[in-house]
Amino acid sequence: MSMAGNPTPDRLTAVLSGNGTARPTLVRQSRPVLIPLSPTQRQLWILDTVAGGAERAPAAYNIPLALRLSGRLNSAALRSALGDVVTRHEVLRTVFPATESGITYLAYQVILSTFRPALPVTDISPEGLDEALATEAVRRFDLTAEPPIRCHLFTVSPDEHVLLMTIHHIAMDGWSCGPLAADLALAYTARSQGREPSFEPLAAQFADYVLWHQRVMGDERDAGSLAGSQLAFWRRALAGLPDQLELPTDRPRPAEASRRGSTVPIRLDAALHTRLTQLARSTKTSLFMVLQAGLAAMLTRLGAGTDIPLGCQVAGRGDVALADMVGCFLNTLVLRTDTSGDPAFTELLDRIRKSDLAAYANADLPFDRVVGAVNPTRSLARHPLFQIMLVLQNTSVQQFTLPGIEVTQQYVHTAGARFDMMIDFREEPGGGLGGVVEYASDLYDQVSVECFAARLVRLLRAFAADPSLAIGRPALLEPAELERMAAAWHGTDVDVELVPVQRQFDAQARRTPGGLAVACRDRELSYAELNARADDLARRIAARGVGPEKLVAVCVPRSEWLVVALLAVLKAGGAYLPIDPDYPPDRIAFILDDAAPLLALATSATATGLAKGKVPCLLLDADLAGDKQTSDGKETDSGTVTQVLPAAPAYVIYTSGSTGRPKGVVISHGALINFLGAMGERFPLKYTDRWLAVTTIAFDISNLELWLPLISGAGVVLADRDIVYDPVALSAVVKSAGVTIMQATPALWQSQFGVDPDGVMGLRMLVGGEALPSALARAMAGRAAEVANLYGPTETTIWSTTAAVPPTVGHISIGRPIWNTRVYVLDAGLQPLPSGVAGELYIAGVGLARGYLNRAALTAERFVADPFGPPGSRMYRTGDIARWQADGTLGYIGRVDHQVKVRGFRIELGEVENILATHERVAQAAVVVREDRPGDKRLVGYVVPAVPDGAAAAPLDPVGLRAFAGEMLPGYMVPGSIVVLDTLPLTPNGKLDRGALPAPELPDATSHRSPTSGTEELLCRLFAQVLGLTDVGADVGFFDLGGHSLAAIRLVSAARKAGLPLKVRDVFAHQSVGRLARAVSGRSGEQEPVQRAESGPLMRSRRWDR
């Protein structure tokens, strides 16, 4: 077989589809009483039914053919000619009603013998023509009673008309334009001469083709039949296919697609067209395959993953008798492209050639049967199996000709979209590829699709110039885009005076010696007192050798001595190593052994925890007891502060490692100075401000809580750990201490808002450390004087970006970078990504840590060369996934190493958590993916009940909560189990401890919820009958049990006969018995059904109705 001689899907299919088996010739068939629909017609009929019937039929499947007729038109001859064409082609005078037999539901063809289309004539101005054409073109068809063709003649002037033929896709495909044009020309010529047209007889009609095709395919239950063998192929070929391509969109996908859409142009010039055609020849592929490779490569670059399903249409006219017939012979194929491993473009073409040829060889099986065999998750929100289609029309544009009339085709804008996106190329006579990108307006704005088209052309140009390039190599961004992005990267540059924190504190102590510096329980230290104690301790530890590049472990309870110790280490020129006294002894011992500090500062109560560390220890409550100098509050000579360089370490924080081995992050004075300067500008403090410090000293964000107030003249209020986790006690401290500002993790804020939100009313609230749930953001914004969402890894000095959370919370952003900080969103090849595309977040600038203590290899792995910064600069690989948003801020998505995927869907656990947390009875929510049984990955939700007002409420019902979530989330995002907990476990840093969440108690595999109402009982029986099952529970999904589109129609038919006013779209939207029952019962005026379904097996419809 020659690829060059058969370069398109249609021609290849004609060659390959027989698999070497001779097929019977298409001739007129013996017709049954009920003539079935073709597979493609059945699919279109179902789409019409699922959309709600004729009243909601999607105009996306109307095909408008508008012909501008210039010259003296014989309108009577045209009317007769249109009737002649419709008489010649039965499919244009066919209606598609349905019949019911028992609880089966069959659509069939009824061919009308006398129908001739009307040709109303409307006078129209040139200015009003486009709108009139568009309005008429999208007018609905009632397929059950109305033939699928409608004609209208618009008169612009006596010698200028526009004929609009609107034909439903159920009776028409693109190839049909050829015979339609030829027949219309012949008929008009004859009628203009006063005679009837003399057509060559057709070998068969569309109805004959349908019956013939059934015979050719055979019974799919027979493995030796064409249908059986192709069904087995598609099951293998599409196993594990992702149900949905994840691409950046301008709006979230709605629960039900509206099918509204528009188009933008796309064009490849003649030179590029030629190079791509030559590339196809040299690689023994086709031009279509080259375009497919370029599109798949770009979709991967835009975040769609490496398993790319694309839709493709084949003409389905392999028999010569079909050439002159009008009808919808198309079949849809799913072309699966593997882009994994960043292959060279030529390698990708080789992969595509093999997979496409296999698909073309199995192109006869109707698409709806492929859908049924693969059984993807059904949704009204998207097209099954693929959401993007690629079309290459390389047949010449059909020219309509009428004698004495100049005929040109007129564009009609129908504002419809059948898929998320369809890239429709057409070879132009003079060279080049023209076309349009049709897109769903639910998801995309015009400017986004214009960028999409431009990027595709740019990538194809790059691959045409050098096919050996890896697909991740060419830049997605234009030079102008890169320049704008570079300007934004360097827009944070600020000159910072490098004055160490300890010197800034000294200056503040001189300005406000009597001001409150630290308060803890009933004890307070003024700035002078704190300075005096810190100076004294600094001299003592300096005498023991503490100085620049020396570490001092600080393991002190939350008291004023904690602040004294940290400040003293800085004054002595050393770097502090904070250790939480509540850490397990083995972890403390590891940290001390790994960091090898020169000295440890502790108290009698905490020293025992350091026993395994073998580090000299200075006890603040014993060794310094009775020394008047440490507490008399007299100003001391600040000359005791040791000089340090900006590059010297200020502190070392140990964080968890992916291997379980903690690693020490070394932060320099320069990084800390820059950070505090930026925070001081963003959150200015006055001497009257009181900052409630709630974070363990072992979590780096505690540094903001201590140092920013102390260099600004404000007061630090240290909260005991017991108070931090007691919302009522925390509220009492806020009130008694006059707290004005507080920083905490989302988990801690959620705990506070779940119990006593009014206790923190009016505070300036800072939140970070985890993704901020939108529900919590709204609650905080409603009570706070100010809310700021902060983001930053420990390795880039506490926070790297900030975002104000407005009173009316929309999308949650992590904002823009702080002073002297650059943030990049890059792909796997370190290429910058455009707005909306998810990639890994990298951070560069002066806030970067020196590295990991004693971990040179790990430092080199995570701190890499910055290709966008000054020579020698580094950037930190965060491991976080983010995207640039349209407003120029960053949106946080999740972790690279914790992406959740269930049934091919990538799921953001935060989204599920937010939905659960919106329930009025839920105070906190967490969701994880568990695999407690090998291979059984499940979403599990954990919730903490809200404290009820007044009388005690009934226990929180997990089943009801799942139903609640199911009302706002697709089925794959609803947790399979929900566990109710008294509290969510937290790490010492106040973050959710996901590893400590308990496994859910699994029910018996055969158990399910029984129906609890007459409606549920009826639906359970109907589910079982329609699906051939013995028993069905009330909470199991229809499609999870093997249901499909036609089965849903049968279910609806049976329900209606039983008195239940169910709609097909209800089955797609609600799916389970319980949810369907609630949906139906909630409609006004509807009663419990009184008729019950008969028990026993369901009478099956004929095979062709499946």
N, C-alpha and C positions, 0 to 999 in steps of 0.2 A: 504493500500500500504506500502511496506517495503522499507525504505531508505537503509538498509543494503544490501538488495537484488538488489537494483537498484542505485548504488552509483555514477553513472556518468550522465552528461547531456543527452547523447544519450539514455541510458536505461530508465531514467526517462521520457524522451520525448515519447518514445515508449509506456510507460504505461499511461501517462497522456494525450497524444495528442487527443485521441478520445473524451475526456470529457464525457465518458459513452455512446457515440453514436456509433453503429456498422457502419463500413465502408464497401463499396463494395470491393470485391476481385479484385486485380490487374490482369487483363488478357489483351490480345491483343485487341486494340481498332480499331474502324473504323476511318480511317485517312482522314482528309480534304486535299484539294489540297495544301494549305500552312500550314505546320506543325509549330506551334508556338514554341518559346523557353521556357524553364522552367524559373521560376522567377530568379533563381541564374544565369543561362546562360544569361538571358537578362541583368542582372546587370553587368556581366563580359563583355558582348558585348558593353554595353554603355561605360564602362571604357575604352575599346579599342578605341571606336569612339571619346570620349571626349579627349583622349590623342593625337588625330590627325590622326587616322587611322593606317594602318599597318606600316607605316614608323616610327611611334612613339610609337608602342604598348609596354606597360610596361612588361619587362621580368620578373617582380615579379610574374606574373601569369603563367609562364612556370614551369612545374614540371619535373625536371630531375630525371630519374631512371637509375643509372649507376651500372652495374653488372660486377664484375671482374670474368672472366671465366678462370679457371686454369685447363688445361688438353687438350686432343685432341678434338678440336671443329669441328663439321660438319657445316660449315658456310652455305652450301646450305640448309641443314635441318633447320637451324635457320631462314634463310630468308623465307622459306616456312611456318614455324611455326608462324612467326610474321604475315604473310598474313592470316593464318588461324584465329588467334586471332582477327585481324581487321575485317575479314568477320563475325565472330561470334557476335561481338559487334558493332551494327550499329553506335553508337555515335562516334566511332573512325574513321569512314569514312563519316563523315557529314561535310558539309560546311554551312556557315551561312550568306547568302547574304541578301540584303534588297530590298524591292520593294516600289515604290511610287505610290500612287493613290490619285490624287488631291494634297492636301498638307499633306496627311498622310504619315507616314514613318514606314514600318514594317520590322522587321527582322524575318526570318523564317529558318527552317531546310530543307536542301536538302541532302538526303541520297544517296551516290554514290554506285552503285551496283557492280562495278568491281575494285574498288581501292584496291591495295595491296602496302604497303609501300616499298620504295626502301631501300636497305641496302648497302650503300657505305662502302668500306673498306679502311682504311688509316693506313699505317705503321707509328708508332710513337715511339720515345724514351721514356724511363721511366721519364726522366727529363722534357720532353715536354708534358706529358700526362695531367697533371692538367690544364695547360693553354688551351690545345686543348678542353678538356671537357667543361671548363667554357665558351669558345668562342662559341662552338656549342650549349650549353644549353641556351644561351640568344639570339640566333638568332630568329628573329621575325617570327610570324605566320601571314599570311593574312587570317583572319577568314572567309572572304567573298568568298574565292576561293580555300583555301588550307585546307585539312583535318588536324585535330588538333593533329596528331602524326607524329613524325619524328624519324628515327632510323639510327644509325651510329655505325659501328664496328671499333674499334681501335685495331690494332695488335701490341703488344709490343714485342712478340717473337712467334715462332711457336706454343707454348703451353700456351701462355698468351695473353688473349684478354680482352677488355673492351667493353661491349655492352652499348650504351647510347640510352635510349628511352626518348625523350622529348615530353611530352604530355601537351597540354594547359589545364589549370584548367577548361575550359568550358566543357571538356569531361572527367574529372578525379577528384577524391578526394582521400583522404588517404585510406579510406576503400576499394577502388577499387584495391589496390595493392594485396589483397587476391585473388579475382577471376582472376586477371590478371596473377599472379604467377602460380596459379593452371592450368589455360588454356594454358599458355606458356609451362609449363612442359609437359602436356599431348600431346600437338601438336608436340613439339620437339622430344619426345619419339617416337611418331608414324612416323614422317617424317624420323627420323634416321633409322627406320626399313623399310622404303620404302612404307609406307601406309598413308592414310589420317586419321586424328584423328576422334574419335567417341565421340563427345561432348554430354552430356545430354542436350536436348533442353531447351532453356530459356522460362520461362512462358510468358515473355513480353520483349520488347526492351525499350530503354530510351524514344523514341518518344511516346510509349504507356503510359509510366509513366506520361509524361507531360500532355497528354489529360486526363488521369485518375485523376491526381491531381487537374485539373481544375474542374472536376465534383464533387470531394470530397469537395473542398473549397466552391463552389457555388459563387453567386454574392455578392460581398462585400456591395452592396447597400441594400441588404436584411439583416436586423438586425438579423434575425433568422438563417442565414447561418453561417457556420463555419468561413468563411472569414469576414462576418459582425461583428460577436461577437468578434473575435480576433482583428479586426481593432479598435473596441471601447475600448478593453482592452489596447492596446498599446498607444492609444491617451491619456488615463488616466495615464498610468504608466510612460510615458515619458514627461508629461506636465512640462514645465519649465526647461527641461534638459539643462545644460550648453552646448553650441555649441562646446566648445573647452576646454580640460584640460590644465590648465596653470602649466607647469613644467619647472624647470630650463633646459636650453639648452645651447649648446656651440656656437650656431649661431642662429640669428633670423630666424624665419620661412619664407621661400621664398614665393613669390606670387603664384608660381606653384610648386608642389612637383615633384621632378625628379624621384622618386621611386628608387633611388640608395640606397643601403644598405649593411650591413654586419652583422655578428653574433659574439657573444661571448658565451662561454660555461657557463652553470650554473648547479650545482649539489647539491642535498641533500643526505647526506650519509644514509646508511641503518638504522642506529639507529634513526636519525631524521625522516626518512620516517615512521618508525614504530610508533614513538610517535605521529606524525600527524595523522596517520591512526587511532590510538586508540582514539585520541581526536575527530575525526569525529564520531566514533561509540558512544562515550559517550555523544555527543551532538546531536545525531540523524541527523547528517549532512553527507556530503560526503567529500572525500579528496579534490575534486575540490573546494568545498565551503570553506574549510580551507585555501587552497592556495589563493582563491579569497579574503578572509578576510585579510590575511596577506598582499597581494598586495595592496588592497584598503587602509589599514591602513598606509602603507608606502607612498603611493601617497599623502594621506592627510598630512603626516609628511613632505613631500617634497614640500608642498605649493599648491597642486591641489585643495584645498577646501574640503568640507565635502559632496559634491554630486558627487560621482565617477561613471561614466558610463564605463563599460568594455565590450569588445566584447567577444563573446563565440560562438563556432560552434557546431551544433548538426548534427548528421549523416543523419537524415531524411530518415532512412530505416526501418520504422515501420512495413512495410508489408514483410512477409517472402519471397515473390517473388523477392524482391530487393537484397537479400543476395548475389546472384551470378552474379549480373550485374555490369558492368563498367559504370561509369557516375558520374556526379557531382550532388549528391543528398543533399549536405550540405545546411543548412540554417544558417544564422547568427542571433544571439540574442543580445540584449543589456541588460546587467545585471546591474541594477542601485543599488548602495550601498550607504546607508546613514551612514556616520561616525560621525555625529554631536554629541556634548555633551561628547566627549572623553570617549566612552563606554568601558567597560571591553571587552576583546577579546571574551569571551563567549557570552556576550550580542550582540556583532557585528555578531557573528555566527548565533544567533537566528534571527536577522533581515534579514540576508542573506538567511537563510533557507526559510523564508516566502516569500521573494520577488523572489527568484530564482524559487521556486516551482510554483509560479503564472506565471512566465515567461515561464517555460517549458510547462505548460498546454496550452500555447498559441503560441507554437513554429512553427505552420504550416504556418502562414502568411509570405509570402516572405519578405525578408528584404527591398527590394526596395519599397514595399507598406508601410512598417512601416516608411521609410524615407519620402515618399510622405504624409503620414498622419500627422506626427509630423512637417514636413516642416521646418527643420532647415535652417539656413543661408548657402547657397551653396558656396563652395569655391574650387578652384583648389589646394589649399594649404594643405588640410587635408581631412581625411576620415570623412564622416558625422556621427553624433551621438556618435561616440567613436573614439579614436585614439590609444588605447592600447587594445590588445587582449590577452586573457589568454587561453592556450590550455593544456589539460591533455590527453595524449594518453595512455590509460591503456589496450589496446589490444596488444597482443604480436607482435613483429616486424615480418612482413611477410618474410618467408624464401623462396627465389627462388631456386628451385632444378632442375637440368638437369642431365640426366643419363650420368655417366662417367665424369662429370665435377664438380669441386669444385666451388661453387658460393658464392661470398661474395659481399656485397654492398660497392660501392665506393662513397665517399663523393664528391659532386660537388659544388663548390662555385659559386653562381649565382649573387652575389652582388646586390640583389634586396630587396626591403622592401615594403610591402603592407600597413603598418601602421607606425605610429611614433615608435611603439615598439610592439613586439609580444613575450610574454614569453611562450615558448613551452616546456612543461615537458613531459617526457615519463618514465613510470615505467620500471625499469630494471629487468631482470629475477632473478638476484641474490640479489635483494633488493636495495632500493635507487631510487631516481628520477634523471635522467640525462636530459639534454636538452640544448637548446640554447636560447639566447635573440637576436632576429632579430631586427635591429634598422635602422632608416632612417639616412643616412649619411648627408642629408641636415641639420640635427639638432644636431647630437651627434658625438663625437669622441669616439674611442674605449675605452680609459681609463675611460671616464665618465660612459659608460655602464657597464664596469667591476665593477666600484664602486657601481652602481645601483644593479647589481646582488649580490654582496657581502652583501650589506645592506639588501636586501630582505631575504637572507639566515639567516643573523644575527637576524632579527626580528622574522622570523619563529621559530628559535631556542629558542628565549626568550619566545614566546607565548606557544610553546610546553612545556617548563619547568614550566610555570605558566600561565595558560589560564585566570586567574582572573585579570591579569594585565590590567590596562587601556591602550588603544592603544598608548597614548602619553607618556607612561612611559619608555619603553626601550630606551637605548641610540642609536642614529643613528650612532654615531662616534665610531670607534675602539679606544682602549686605546692609540695606537700610534698617532692617529690623535688628540686626546685630549691633549696629551703631547706636540705635535708641536704647537697646538693652545695656550696652556698655556704659552709656551715659547714666543710666539708672543705677548701675552697680557702683559707680564712683560718686554718686550724688550724696553719699553719707559722709564724705571726707570732712573732718573737723580737726582743727589744731587744738590739741589738749595739753595743758600744762601738767607735766608729769610730777606731781607732788604726791608722795605716798600717803596712804590712808592715815597712818599714824601721825604724820606731820599735819595733815588736814585736821585731825582730831585735836592735836595740840593747839592749833590756831583757834579752833572753836572753843576749847576750854578757857583760853585766855579772854575770849570775847564774852562768854556767858558762864563764868565759874560757878555761879550759884544756881544755874538752871538745872532742871531734872534731867539726868542722863539715863539712869536705869532704875526701874522699879520692879520688884519681884516679891510677891506676897505682901508682907507689911514692911519691907525694907526698901530704902531708896538710897541712891548715890547721886550726888550732884556731879557736874562735870569736873569740878576741882577734886572731889573725893575719888572719883574714878581715875582721874589722871594720876593722883598721888599713889594710889595702890598699884596701878599699872607700871608706873615708873620704878617703884620699889622692887616689884617682882622682876621687871626687865633687868635691873642691875644684878639681881641675884642669879638669874639664869644666864646672863651674859658672863658672869664670873665662872659659870660651869662650862663655858665654851660655846654657848649659843650665839650664832651670828649668821651672816649670809650663807645660803646653801645648806643650812643645818635645819633638821626637822625636829619639832617638839610635839609629842602627842599630847592632846588635851582631852581628858576623860573626866569631866566635871558635871555634876548635876545642874539642872536648869536653875541657876541662882545668879546673884550679882557677881560671884566669883568666876563664873563662866566667861563673862564679858571681860573681867579683869585679866584672866589668863590669856585669852586670845589677843587682846590689845598689848599685853606685855611681850608676847612672842614677837609681834610685829615691831615693837619699839626696840627689842634687842637685835633686830635685823634677821631673825629666823623666819621659818615658815611653819605654820601650825598644821597639825594632822588631827582633825577632829574625830573623836570616837564616841559613839553613843554608848553610855553606860549600860543600856539595856540590851546591847548586842550579846549574842551567845559568846561564852568564853573562847571557844575555838575560833570564831571569826575574829575576835579581838587579837588573839594570839597570832593568827595568820597575818593580820595587818601590821602588827608590830614587827614580826619577823621579816616581812617583805619590805617594809619601809625603813627599818632599822633607825628609828629616831634616836637622837642624842640623849633625850630626856623625856620623861612623861610628867605632866601635871595632873594631879588627881586629888581626891579627898579620901578620908578614912573609909567612907562608905563605898567608894568606887575602886579603891586600890586593889581590892581582892580580885576584881575582874581582870587586872593587869598582871596577875601573878605568873601566868604562863609566858609572858612576853620577855622576861629577862631584860627589862629596860630600867635604868635608874629612875626613881620616882620621887617627886617633890610633892608633899601633902600640903595643900593650901590651908586646911583647917587645923593642922598640927604643927608643921614646921614654921608657919608664920604666925601662930597664935601668940597673942600678948605683945606683938611688936606694934607699938603705938604709931610708929611712922607710917605703917601701912593703912592707917584709918583716920588720921587726924585732919585730913582734908586740906592741909597746907599745900600751896602751890610748890611744885618741885622744879628743879632745873631740867627743862626739856632737852638739854644737851645730852641727856642719857640716851636719846634716840639715835640708834646706829644708822649710818648712811647706807642705803641700798640702791642698786641699779634697777632700772625698770625691768630688766630681763630676769632679775632674781626672783625665786619663788616666794609667793605670799602664803599659799596654802596648798595642801594636797588632799584631795577628796577621793575616797575609795568608792567605786561604783561596782555594781554587779557585772560580771562578765558572762558572755554567751556560753562559756564552758563551765560556769559555776565558780571560777576562780576570780575573786575581786581584783580590780586593777586600780592603781592610784593615778589620778589625773593631776598634773602639776600646773598650777595657775600662777602666772607671773604678776608682779606688782603693776606693770604697765597695763596688762589686760584688766585688772581689777580697777585701776584708776579710770580707764576709759569707760568701763561699764558704769561705775558710780556717777561719773560725770553725765553720761547720757540719761541715767535714771533721775538724776537731780533736775535735769531740764524737763524731763517728761512728767515727773511727780514732785514738783517743788514742795518743800516742807518749811513750816514756820516753827518758832520756838514753842508755840502752843500745841503743836501736833503731838499725838501719842500713837506710836506704832506698836500694835499688838503682835509680838513675835511668837509664833505657834509652831514653827518648824524645827525638827531635830537638827542639831548642829552638824550631823553627819550628812545632811542633804544640802547641796550647795546653795539653794535659794535662801537659806537662812542668813547668808552673808549680806543680802540686800536688807533684811529686816534689822540687822544690827548696825551696819556701817553707814547706810544712807542717813538714818536719823542722827547718828552721832557726829557726822561731819556737817550737819545742817542745823544743829542747835535744838532739834526735837528730842523727845524722850522715848526710850525703848521700854515697853511693858512686857516682861518675860512671863509667859504663861506656863504653869506647870503642866506636865504631860497629862495628869488626871483631868485637868481643866480643859485641855485641848479637845479631848474626846467626850466631853460632857457639854452638849449644846446649851443647857440651862446655865451651868456654871460659867461657861464662856460668855454668855450674854451678861451675866452679873459683873464679870471683870470689865467688859466693854463699858458698862454704865459707870461702875465705881471709879475706874481709872481715866475716864474721859477719852477713850480710844477714838481716834479719827480715821485710822487707816490700818488695813490688815491684808496680808497676802496668805493664800492657802491653795492647796490643790483642789481640783473639782470635787474629789471624793469628800474632802473635809467641808467644803462649802455646802455640798449636797446634804451632808449629815446635819449641818446647822440649819439649813433651810427646811429640812424635813421635820424638824422639831420646834425650833424657835426662830423663824425668819425675822420677826419684828425686833429680836434682840440685837440685830446688827444693822437696823435701819439707819440710813444716813451716812454709813461709812464709805470711804473710798476703798474699793475692793479690787485687789489684784488676784488674778487666777492664772495658774499655769501648772506645768508638770505632766499633764495629760490632756487629751482632747476635751474641749469644753462642750458638753451637750447643749443643744439649743434650748431645751426646756429650762435648764439651770441658768443659762445666760439670760433668758427672759425674766426669770424670778429675781436674779441679782439686779438686773437693770431696773426693775420695778421698785427696788428698795434702796438702791445705792446712790450716793452723791456722784459716783463715777465708777465705772467698771472697765478694767483693762485686761485683755487676754494676752498672755505672754508665752513665748516659745523660745526654747534654747536648750541644747544639750550641755551637760557639765563641761564637755571638752571645748566649748566656745565661751566660757565664763558666764554661767548662770542663764541670762536671757539674751537672745540675739535679735528678736523681733518683738514688736508690740503692736497691739491693735485696740483701739477704743471700741467698746461694745455699746452701740447706741440704744436709747430707750426702746425703740421699735426694732427688735432684733430680726434681721433677715438671715443671710448666710453668715456662718461663723468664719471669721478670718483670723489668721495669726499675724496679719499686719505687714509692716515694712521693717527693714533692718534698722538697728540703732546706729549710733556714731561709729564711723570707721569700720563698718561691717558690710561685706558683700555676700549676697545669697544667690546661688545658682540652682536652677532646676535643670538637670542634665539627664540624657539617656545613657544607655550602657556604654556607649562609645565616647562619653563625656562631651556630647554635642548639646548646646543649649536648646531647650524645647520652647515652642511657642505657647502663648496664653491658652489655657484650657487643657493642655496635655500634661498628664501626670508623669513625673519622673523623680529620680532620687535628688534629695536636697543636699547641697554642699554649702558650707559656710567658710568664708575667708575673712581676713582682716586682723586687726590688732588684738581681738578677743580670743584668738586661738591659744589653747594650752601649749605649753612647751612639749607636751607629749605624755606618755604613760611612764610612770616611775619604774626604772629598771626593765622596761619592756620595749627594747629598740625595734624588734621585728613587728610588734603590734602597732607601734607608733608609725612605722613606715607604711603599714597597710592602711591605716585609717587617716593619716595626715599625708596627703599626696600633693604633688606639684600642682600649682594653680596656673593653668594655661591662659587665664584671662587677667591675671594680676601682674604686678611688677616682677621683674626677674628675681628668682629665688624665693618667691612667696609660696605659701602653702594654702591648701584648703582642706577642710575636714569633711569626711564622708559620714553623714549623719545616720544613714540607714533608714531615714524617714522618707515617705512618699508625699509629695506636695505638687501643687500646680499654681501657676500664676492665674489670677482671676481677672475678669474684665476691667476691674477698677484699679489694677496695678498692685493689689495686695496678694499675699500668699494664702492659699487654702491648704490646710493639713488633711491628709487622707488616711495615712496609717503607716505601718512598718513594712519595710522590705521583707524582713524575715518572719513576719507574722501575717502574711496575706491569707485571707480566709477564702476558700473556694468550696462550694457545695453544689453538686450536680452541674458543674461547669460554670456556675455563677460566682463571680467575685463579690463577696459581701462585706460591707463595712459594718462591723459589729456596733459601732457607735450609733449608726442609724437605727438599728433594732433597739438598742438601749434607750435611745431618745423616745421611741414610740411607747415602749413599756413604761417609761417614767412619766408619760403624760396621763396615765390612768390616775384617777383621783385617789385611789387607794394605795398607790405605790409612791414611796418616798425615794428609794434608790433602786437602780437596776444595773445589772451587768450581764453580758452575754459572751459566751465562749464557744469554741468548737471542741467537742470532746470525742475521743475515740476509745471509749472504755471497752468496746469489743472490737477486735481487729477488723479493719475494713468498714466499720460502721461509724462514719463521721456524722455527728449530729450537732445541731445548734442547741445549746442549753442556756436558758435564762435563769438568772438569780435576782430575786426582788426582796426588798425590805418594806414591810407594810408601813403606810403612813399612820401617824397617831391620829385616831379619829377625834372629832370634836364631840363633846358630850358623852353620851352613853357608848359603851364598848360596841364595836362593830363586829359583824360576823367574820370568821377567818377569811383571808384572801384566797380566792378560788383559782388555782392554776389553769384549770380548763377554761374558765370564763376569761381569764387574762389572755390565753392563747387566742380565743375567739376575738377578743378586743384587738389584739395585734393584727389578726388576720383581716380586720376591717380596713386597715391602713397599709398593710404590707402584702406583697405577693407571697404565695404559699411557700416558696423556697426560703423566704426570710423569716418565717414564723418559727420560733424555737419549738423543737419537738417535745421538750420537757421544760417545765418551769419549777424551780425550787424556791420555796419561801424560807428566808433566813431572818434571824433577829437583827443581825448586822452583817455588813460585808467585811471580810477580812482585809486588813490593811498592812502594808509593809511598814517598817520603822520610819520611812520617809513620808508616810501618809498617803501613799498610792495604793490602788487596789492590788491586792495580792491574789492574782488569778490562779496561781498554783495551789492556793489553800482552799479554793472553792470545792465543795464536796461533790462527788458523783451523784447523779440523781438515782433514785430508786426506780429500777426498770420494771414496768408491769409485765405480766405474763404475755407472751407473744400472741396468744389467741384471744386475749381480752380486748374489749372495746366498749364504748359507751352505748347502751341500748337507747332506742328512741323513747322520748318522754312526752310526746304529744301525738295527736292523730295525724298531723301533717308530717312529722318525722317518721312515724310508722309507715305511712303511705310511701314516702320517698325512699325509705330503706327497701321496701318491697320492689319498687320500680327500679331502683339501682340494681338490685340483684337480678331482676328479670331481664332488663336491657343488657346487662353485662354477663349474663349466664352464670351467676354466682348463687351460692346457697344462702349466704347471710352477709349483711353489710352493716357496719357500725355507723353511728350518727356523725362521727367526726372525721371520717376518711374521705379523701378527695376523689371525685369522679374519674379524673384522668389518671390518678395514681393507680386506680383499679383496672386500667386498660381502656378506658373510654376514649372516644375520638369524636370528631365533629359530627358525623352522621349519627353516631350513638347518642350524642347530646340532643339531636333533633328528634330521634325516636323517643328519648326520655321525655322531652317536652310534649310531644304528641300524646304519649301515654298519660302524662300528668293532666293534660287538658281534658282528655276523655274521662278522667277520674274526678274532674271538677276543680282541679288546681290550676290557677291562672299563671303558669310558669312560662318564662320566655327563654329562648336559646341563650341570649346574652347573659341571663341570670346564671346559667350553668358555668359559663366561662368566668364570670365575675366572682361567684361564691363557692362553687365546686363541691363542698361537703353537704351532707344532708342537713346538719344542724344550721349551717349558715344560710342554705337555701330556704329552710323552713322559716327562719327569722325574717329573711327578706320578703318572702311572700306574705307571711302573716302580718307584717308591718304595713302592708298597703291598705289604704282605707277602703272599707266596704267589703273586704274579702273575709270569708268565713272559713272555718275548718272544713275540709272536704268531707262529704258524707259517703261518697262512693269509694270503695276499696278495690285495689288491684286484685285481680284473680291470681291465686298462687299457681305455681307450676312454671315450667320452662317457657321462655319467650320464643314465639314463632319467628324464625330468622327470615330476613328478606333475601332476595336473590343476591348472588355474589356481586353483580355489577353495581348494586346500590351501596356497597361499602365504601 
